[in-house]
Amino acid sequence: MDQNKTAKRALAQESVEMLRKNIRNYAMYIALAVIFIVFQVLSKVMLGKGLFLTARNITNLINQTGYIAVMAVGMTLVLIICQIDLSVGFGAGFLGACAARLMTMQVPIPLVILLVLALGVLIGLVQGTIIGKIGVPAFVTTLAGEFIFRGLLTLVTEASGTIPITNDAFNALSNGFVPELFTIGKYHGLTLLVGIVAIALIFVMEIRKRRDMMRYSFETISAPLFAFKLAFFAALIGALTVVLAGYKGISWTIIIVVVIVSIYNFILRNTRTGRYIYGMGGNMEAASLSGVNVKRTLIGVFASMGCMTALGGILYASRINSATPTAGMGFELDAIASCYIAGVSTTGGIGSVVNSVVGAFVIMSLTNGLNLIGIGISYQYLIKGIIFICAVALDVRGRGKKAIG
């Protein structure tokens, strides 16, 4: 009996210690859970029924988050190397308008996407060269870029104002779903299968990671806590899978975001380039002395950001089926806030693209929930600002530093 009490006490202490050490990583998951619960309750009280956690709204939320999520992935790398990109908002709007304009010229959709992505990379290369080679600060360079892209967006759209997009294949990128190949009862069979495979992959990767850490004598959590962690992720993915399978299944937005996150996560965690990026964020001078070509890496990071900006612009234009003169307004704020909420350090060197995507869901869940219960845009900006300050304050306090005004 005493042994059981001692074991439970030790497990509780370990859980508290793990939460304390990783509060910056776990905070967004806690915030996301709180947002889901609060808006489900508020919609029940204010609208007569809980609408937030319905399959339709969750699917809508995922599709709405796609364009911010991919830009947050690119922004994560920029922030890790202690830089900033303020041009991604109207940059995405301009590049989305370019896609719309090309389609009015009957350019094939695959070529439209490739051309716009290539233009995004080129823009990133130019900005990265100005920052890395000429030495103009990133804040100034990308702020100028924001003005330039706002002007270019106006030029592209001034002839007709809003440019409607009627191509079904293009609009399906943010509004379409994977075909229903088979069903299991009333559920989308392929979605259930993908969910099961995803859970299995997470189990395999986590077990392999734990085994490798134990092999090299790194500190690991206890077996009961590890089992709870696996059960938590399985329950989370399983619940999401069932919700999506009960509606229309997996959207193409999910596929796009998962592919992008997988590629970037692999680069950051398993390649020399990823080590260079983290090294530059930790100490730029030390990285340079270690033989890292910091200028080339910086330019590459901004080229990557340009590509993600273009993809974000494509997804947004696809989502609203048009390109508008105001497209992209505030996107840079949501992308940056997503990263800081996700635990990207204000001093560089720390960050995860997976967490940044979760941070994007926090931001967009907040927007979705506030819209659902009828809160005005003015109050939405106030709430987002408060959350942004709290996220940065958490980072500063976590590092034992004082903000110097």
Secondary structure, 3 states (H helix, E strand, C coil): CHHHHHHHHHHHHHHHHHHHHCHHHHHHHHHHHHHHHHHHHHHHHHHCCCCCCCHHHHHHHHHHHHHHHHHHHHHHHHHHCCCCCCCHHHHHHHHHHHHHHHHHCCCCHHHHHHHHHHHHHHHHHHHHHHHHHHCCCHHHHHHHHHHHHHHHHHHHHCCCCCEECCCHHHHHHHHCECCCCCEECCEEHHHHHHHHHHHHHHHHHHHHHHHHHHHCCCCCCCHHHHHHHHHHHHHHHHHHHHHHHCCCCCEHHHHHHHHHHHHHHHHHHHCHHHHHHHHHHHCHHHHHHCCCCHHHHHHHHHHHHHHHHHHHHHHHHHHHCEECCCCCCCHHHHHHHHHHHCCCCCCCCCCCHHHHHHHHHHHHHHHHHHHHCCCCHHHHHHHHHHHHHHHHHHHHHHCCCCCCC
